[in-house]
């Protein structure tokens, strides 16, 4: 079998074929004799199912994939085995040295996990007001939130029922080292991540006893976490759909009992992207609920003729195929041409926090009627208020497009030659919202500015996103409704 560090995709192929080839390689690697034996040994000692270990192995391997290069990073480089093996010993002997026995137990109905700088507890404020909620965080959060701080693996659980002991770590070290040499691939980063996940959630769920588990970032889910949660009495693990599910990007390998999707069709391709989802329930956008419907101050933002949802589009995940960025910059050239042709119109390009892409800046450098706007503060996303006042909306791939269509306001996805299917599939309900030429773009925006309604888009608005004025209530009532669902229970019966 080809080594991970030698794997490379031909990015001239379509994104669908690239996705199939990537998933197939990851699956073959995990099911190889040596990897299966090592994961089997870990399973027999930790009592975490082989199925969950394999799911989390898929996630870890995928996250090392560099989209714009079509190959993996150097995490698995055999040359790094000695430094990574030493790190392994230091990490786990540190954990063991500062572990302690269980000294408390916290009961609650809902546990919100994965709170960090990038996932604020304020996004779950409404749910927090509706039920007894605890937030799992890597750092201190405001006192108004009930919290459990798990920081830098200090104070992990020490118990006869948990493999947090020196003998286990030494045996695992030797087995990982021998297997790495045998297949000439450095496995220490992978095995370290699996055991860190195991130790973290054995610690958390030994102490925090909740009926339901939820998190914001679907790209940070874990099968190991879900299994341990259920082991200690949890009923349902869940995650919200924060973004459009991207092929070969953040959308791959979601592991959860229940995915709260934006709309009826927005997670339709999730199972094709790997992972394990038991149920998908459309509820709308938790972000729109907070930033538009629950935002208390008056909307005093300027009204624009055209608003463009944009992002600082320079990450490794974005470019799925060779001509991707050519198409991406073409959509900005359309907007510039439109701005030049209709210089009397006010146009806003809205980003969240920052714009570092020099090429985008240069495109609009001399456009006096184009404003590039960032959020005024960390407290709120201004995008929802600005978009609510704008006369017409468009984007390349923003989730906000789906949210506002669900809200009853058309948004057009600019997609030269309909190739951007890694983000926005050419599904039947989406195609009326896609624009594949400048002439078509101009006609649709002018039509919208004249007050016309594009019924071909809005007739399918709930497929894009459900109404988002009471998402938190819908999430909580759904969790309570499926509390004892046999389909979820069946997934955790280990044969």
WONORSUL-V218300 format. One record per run of one state. SS is the DSSP state (H for helix, E for strand, L for the rest). FROM is the first residue (numbers start at 1). LEN is the number of residues. If there is no record, write none. Layout:
SS,FROM,LEN + SS,FROM,LEN
This chain:
L,1,3 + H,4,3 + L,7,1 + E,8,1 + L,9,6 + H,15,16 + L,31,2 + H,33,14 + L,47,3 + H,50,14 + L,64,1 + E,65,2 + L,67,4 + E,71,2 + L,73,1 + H,74,3 + L,77,1 + H,78,20 + L,98,2 + E,100,1 + L,101,5 + E,106,11 + L,117,2 + E,119,1 + L,120,1 + H,121,10 + L,131,2 + E,133,5 + L,138,9 + E,147,3 + L,150,7 + E,157,1 + L,158,8 + H,166,18 + L,184,4 + H,188,20 + E,208,8 + L,216,2 + H,218,3 + L,221,2 + H,223,9 + L,232,4 + E,236,5 + L,241,13 + E,254,8 + L,262,8 + H,270,4 + L,274,1 + E,275,8 + L,283,3 + H,286,8 + L,294,12 + E,306,4 + L,310,14 + H,324,18 + L,342,5 + E,347,4 + L,351,7 + H,358,6 + L,364,6 + E,370,4 + L,374,9 + H,383,7 + L,390,2 + E,392,4 + L,396,3 + H,399,9 + L,408,4 + E,412,3 + L,415,1 + H,416,3 + L,419,9 + H,428,4 + L,432,2 + E,434,2 + L,436,2 + H,438,12 + L,450,5 + H,455,4 + L,459,2 + H,461,4 + L,465,6 + H,471,11 + L,482,4 + H,486,5 + L,491,5
